[in-house]
Amino acid sequence: MRFLPWSFYDGLQTHGGILTLKTLMVLSLLLSTAGFLTVISTKTSLLLVAFYQGLLRSFGHFNHDEMIAVYFLVVLAFTPCGDAFSIDSRLGRTKKQRPAFAYAYPILLMQLLLAWVYVSSALIKLRVAGWKYLSPDNLPALAIFHSLDNLHDTAFRTAFWLPQVRQYLPYAVALVLIWELLFPLAIFFRRVRWWILGIGFVFHLSTLFLMNIFFPHQLAMYVVFVNWDHRKLFFKRGN
């Protein structure tokens, strides 16, 4: 924030200032998604989203699941993500000759980043709480706490049912930890990929009802595991 004068923030922290910032950010993201002026729009999207996220987080509420999206924007801003399915390619503004690795390694990098989010989550839980994280009372207390506070968009009360099945919860929590630690297998083994991603979908959906915490951004980013070349070949055969 020190790169800009305080007078800038005085004008920004108004209804018109924030609306202008959000409009520019959404417009840049739409251009990036459509692949128009990709070299420029992906970088402006990165800068605007990082600035907007930093501005919001400085005001209070912390939301860690959106950080991986910022990392994805970093990858897309500095890789040839607009060479094929984009407006730029239709207009002939992209380079036609690039090695396949130039398009494969950004996808691999985003897969590694997403996998590390889950692995680091499990490691942090074990480092901070240790084996106490598997306590029968840990999940009910945490879920009820989140269900009673006022910092969430939803107000589900399913958490109050958890004490009735507390004896089974250490096994469920242990399975989630194992799943988080094994998430990198989705990168290298296609046979287990959809099992791991399917468990992730069920897990994030359950946190919505049990803890009033949802991770739609991470679920949306599961698309980096889809083999789009294979899908394209399938549709061509179907036609």
C-alpha positions in Angstrom: 0.0 0.0 0.0 3.0 2.3 0.4 3.5 2.5 -3.4 0.4 4.7 -3.7 -0.3 8.0 -1.8 -3.0 8.0 0.9 -5.0 10.5 -1.2 -5.5 7.6 -3.6 -7.0 5.4 -0.9 -9.2 8.3 0.3 -10.8 8.4 -3.1 -10.8 4.6 -3.5 -12.6 3.8 -0.2 -15.9 5.3 -1.5 -18.8 3.7 -3.2 -17.7 5.1 -6.6 -14.1 4.2 -6.1 -14.7 0.6 -5.1 -17.3 0.2 -7.9 -14.7 1.5 -10.5 -12.1 -0.9 -9.2 -14.4 -3.9 -9.3 -15.6 -3.0 -12.8 -12.1 -2.8 -14.1 -11.2 -6.1 -12.4 -14.2 -7.9 -13.8 -13.6 -6.5 -17.3 -10.0 -7.6 -17.2 -11.0 -11.0 -16.0 -13.5 -11.3 -18.8 -10.9 -10.3 -21.4 -8.5 -12.9 -20.0 -11.2 -15.6 -20.1 -12.1 -14.8 -23.7 -8.4 -14.6 -24.6 -8.5 -11.1 -26.0 -5.2 -9.2 -25.6 -4.2 -12.1 -23.4 -0.6 -10.9 -22.8 -1.9 -7.7 -21.3 -5.2 -8.7 -19.8 -3.8 -11.7 -17.8 -1.3 -9.4 -16.2 -3.8 -6.7 -15.4 -6.1 -9.3 -14.0 -3.3 -10.6 -11.7 -2.5 -7.1 -10.5 -6.2 -6.0 -9.9 -7.2 -9.2 -8.2 -4.2 -9.2 -5.9 -4.7 -5.6 -5.1 -8.5 -6.1 -4.5 -7.9 -9.2 -2.3 -5.3 -7.3 -0.3 -7.6 -4.4 0.2 -10.4 -6.6 1.4 -8.2 -8.7 3.8 -6.7 -5.6 5.3 -10.2 -4.7 6.5 -10.7 -7.9 8.5 -12.2 -11.2 7.3 -9.6 -13.8 6.3 -10.4 -16.2 3.5 -7.5 -18.5 2.6 -9.2 -20.6 -0.1 -9.1 -17.7 -2.6 -5.3 -17.5 -2.4 -4.8 -20.5 -4.8 -6.7 -18.6 -7.4 -4.2 -15.7 -7.2 -1.4 -18.3 -7.7 -3.2 -19.6 -10.7 -3.4 -16.0 -12.1 0.4 -15.8 -11.7 0.9 -18.9 -13.8 -1.6 -17.7 -16.5 -0.1 -14.2 -16.6 3.3 -15.5 -17.7 2.5 -18.5 -19.8 1.0 -18.8 -23.4 -2.5 -19.5 -22.2 -4.2 -17.7 -25.1 -2.5 -19.5 -28.0 -5.4 -21.8 -29.0 -8.9 -21.4 -27.7 -9.1 -17.6 -27.6 -10.1 -14.5 -29.6 -6.4 -13.7 -30.1 -5.8 -17.0 -31.9 -8.8 -16.3 -34.1 -7.4 -12.9 -35.0 -4.0 -14.5 -35.7 -2.2 -12.6 -32.9 -0.6 -15.7 -31.3 2.4 -17.7 -32.2 1.7 -20.9 -34.0 4.8 -22.9 -33.3 5.5 -23.7 -29.7 6.7 -27.1 -28.2 4.0 -29.1 -26.5 5.9 -28.6 -23.2 5.1 -24.9 -23.3 1.4 -25.7 -22.8 1.9 -28.8 -20.6 4.1 -27.4 -17.8 1.7 -24.6 -16.8 -1.1 -27.1 -16.3 1.3 -29.3 -14.3 2.3 -26.3 -12.2 -1.3 -25.5 -11.4 -2.0 -29.1 -10.5 1.0 -29.1 -8.1 -0.1 -25.8 -6.5 -3.6 -27.2 -5.9 -2.3 -30.4 -4.5 0.1 -28.5 -2.2 -2.9 -26.6 -0.8 -4.3 -29.9 0.5 -1.0 -31.4 1.6 0.0 -28.3 3.5 -3.4 -28.1 5.1 -2.9 -31.6 6.6 0.6 -30.9 7.7 -0.4 -27.6 9.4 -3.2 -29.4 11.3 -0.8 -32.1 12.5 1.9 -29.5 13.4 -0.4 -27.3 15.4 -2.7 -29.8 17.0 -0.8 -33.0 16.7 -2.7 -36.2 17.5 -5.2 -34.2 19.5 -6.7 -33.2 16.1 -8.2 -36.7 16.1 -9.9 -36.2 19.4 -13.6 -37.1 19.3 -14.6 -33.7 20.6 -12.4 -31.7 18.2 -14.6 -31.7 15.1 -17.9 -31.1 17.0 -16.5 -28.2 18.9 -15.0 -26.6 15.8 -18.2 -27.2 13.7 -20.5 -25.8 16.4 -18.2 -22.8 16.9 -18.4 -22.0 13.2 -22.2 -22.5 13.3 -22.7 -20.0 16.1 -20.6 -17.2 14.8 -21.8 -14.5 12.4 -18.9 -14.4 9.9 -20.5 -16.8 7.4 -23.0 -16.5 4.6 -24.9 -19.6 5.6 -26.4 -20.7 8.9 -26.8 -24.5 8.8 -27.2 -26.2 12.2 -26.1 -29.7 11.2 -23.1 -29.4 13.5 -25.3 -29.9 16.6 -25.9 -33.5 15.4 -22.2 -34.4 15.6 -21.9 -35.0 19.3 -24.3 -37.9 18.9 -21.8 -39.7 16.7 -18.6 -38.5 18.3 -17.1 -42.0 18.7 -16.9 -42.3 14.9 -15.5 -38.9 14.1 -11.8 -39.6 14.7 -12.0 -42.2 11.9 -13.7 -39.7 9.6 -11.1 -37.0 10.4 -8.2 -39.4 9.9 -9.6 -40.3 6.5 -9.8 -36.7 5.5 -6.2 -36.2 6.6 -5.0 -39.2 4.6 -7.0 -37.9 1.6 -5.3 -34.5 1.8 -1.9 -36.1 2.1 -2.5 -38.4 -0.9 -4.0 -35.7 -3.1 -0.8 -35.4 -5.2 -1.7 -38.9 -6.6 -4.4 -37.2 -8.7 -1.6 -35.6 -10.7 0.3 -38.7 -11.6 -2.3 -41.6 -11.6 -5.4 -41.2 -13.7 -7.0 -44.3 -12.3 -7.3 -42.7 -8.8 -7.7 -39.1 -10.0 -11.5 -39.1 -10.2 -11.8 -40.9 -6.8 -9.7 -38.2 -5.2 -11.5 -35.4 -6.9 -14.9 -37.0 -6.1 -13.9 -37.2 -2.4 -12.9 -33.6 -2.6 -16.3 -32.6 -3.9 -18.1 -34.6 -1.1 -15.7 -33.1 1.5 -16.2 -29.5 0.5 -20.0 -30.0 0.3 -20.0 -31.5 3.8 -18.1 -28.5 5.2 -20.8 -26.3 3.9 -23.5 -28.0 6.0 -21.4 -29.0 9.0 -19.2 -25.9 9.4 -20.8 -23.2 7.2 -17.6 -23.0 5.2 -17.5 -23.6 1.5 -14.7 -23.7 -1.0 -16.3 -23.1 -4.4 -13.1 -21.6 -5.8 -11.1 -24.8 -5.2 -13.8 -27.0 -6.6 -13.9 -24.8 -9.8 -10.1 -25.2 -10.1 -10.5 -29.0 -10.3 -10.9 -28.4 -14.1 -7.1 -28.3 -14.3 -7.2 -32.1 -14.0 -9.5 -32.6 -17.0 -7.7 -33.9 -20.1 -9.1 -31.4 -22.6 -7.2 -32.9 -25.5 -8.8 -36.3 -24.8 -12.3 -34.6 -24.6 -11.7 -32.8 -27.9 -10.7 -36.1 -29.5 -13.8 -37.8 -28.1 -16.2 -35.2 -29.5 -14.5 -35.3 -32.9 -15.0 -39.1 -33.0 -18.6 -38.6 -32.0 -19.2 -36.3 -34.9 
